[in-house]
Amino acid sequence: MPWVNSSAISRIEWDNGTLSIWFHQSGRYDYFNVPAQVYSDFLCAPSKGTYYNSHIRDRY
């Protein structure tokens, strides 16, 4: 359960296709059928918020 350095996101976790994201302001949200590569790329992204908006939000 990696904690991340982000102004919007505190933690990101992936388990068997379910991506869980903890937002500082609104808590935990789960996204389903997310490929492992998306999770891996998310963790490596320099801006977690930008990656979330471009690759996860409204897609899963």
C-alpha angles and dihedrals in degrees: 000000000000119000110214136205104242137128091226106028129052104178141013126195133174126195125171095327098323114113114198118195124187112207119200094229106032108027130228126355126181125213120193135217092018112160118239089240091061089053092048093048090047091056091050096045114115090220114037093189093053092047091048092051094046102040112019113025112092091002102080 
